[in-house]
Each structure stands twice: as C-alpha cells, then as structure tokens.
C-alpha cells in the first residue's frame, strides 16, 4: 500500500513540474501579442502531441515541448514523454536541424528535419529509466501560420529506435 502511495506521489510530482513548464511557456503568449511588426521572427516555441511506434505491438501516446530558432533553416531541441497501453514509458530529448523548402527567407510552409539525441525508456515503471539509447530520424511536415505569431505544424517521422511517428504541434514565433 505504501509503495503505491510513493509511486503516485512521484507521478504527481512529475505532472506538477510538467504543468509548471507549460504555464511558463504560455506567459510568452501574452507578451508576444503586444509587439508591432517584427523584422525577423526567428524564435519559436510549441507544445506538441504525438503518436509514436516504438514497438510492433502498440503505439505510444505523449506530449512535450519544442524550442527553436532560425528562418530558412532552423535548429532547436524538443522533449517528448510518452507511454503505451502496455506500460512502456519513454522520454526523448532530441536536437533538430530543419530546412524550409521554400527558401532562406521563410519560416512557414513545408520542411524537412533531422532529429538526433538520447532516449530513455523503461518497460515497467515511468519513474525508473532502465535503458538508454541514441535516437535519430527524419521528419517531414508543414507549418501553417495563423496571424502574425501563431502556427500549427502537422508532421510525420521515421527513424531508429522508433519505427514511425506522427503528431501535431501548436505554438508561437517572435
């Protein structure tokens, strides 16, 4: 019984930290609204939701954050925490390099992206990382702008050790 309470409190602590990070990210939305016409909108931040196939049996579902900088080509980091229905948990911390297909003055439209970084996963408990591995893959997506600061990006990816992934992120740029 006490072990279940300890597991709940560890999961609850992780959720509190995750929600706090999302709230900090959303404070940027308020400040981004008051700006006039910026010269370059190079920085972007987004929240993401993704379905990813780390096994042949089932898909994992999760969410995370992405931060990046650049126009024409961009680089950044993304964090994803996900779990599948069979108690497989993982965390990705990926670095990415993105190229917008329309050219060096764009930060919207179709893009191709290379991802690489560590992934930690556990087969039984989310609070215990049992295994670590390097991850690498390719992503293709499209950034749809909404107004001056907001965007939505659907994307598909393939790579290793995951087989496939697909998701959407929504965010702002300034």
Number of C-alpha atoms within 10 A of each C-alpha: 5 7 8 9 10 11 14 12 12 14 13 12 12 14 12 12 11 14 12 12 12 15 11 10 16 16 10 14 17 9 10 15 13 8 11 8 9 10 7 13 17 17 17 20 25 23 21 21 19 20 19 23 18 20 14 8 8 13 18 21 19 18 18 20 22 21 18 19 19 20 19 17 20 18 18 18 18 20 17 20 22 21 22 19 10 12 13 19 23 25 21 21 21 21 19 22 18 23 21 22 16 13 14 12 12 18 28 19 15 17 21 17 19 18 22 19 16 14 21 18 22 18 15 13 14 21 14 12 16 13 11 14 13 14 18 19 19 18 19 17 19 19 19 16 18 11 8 16 17 19 20 19 20 17 20 17 20 18 17 14 15 16 14 19 19 17 18 19 20 19 22 24 22 21
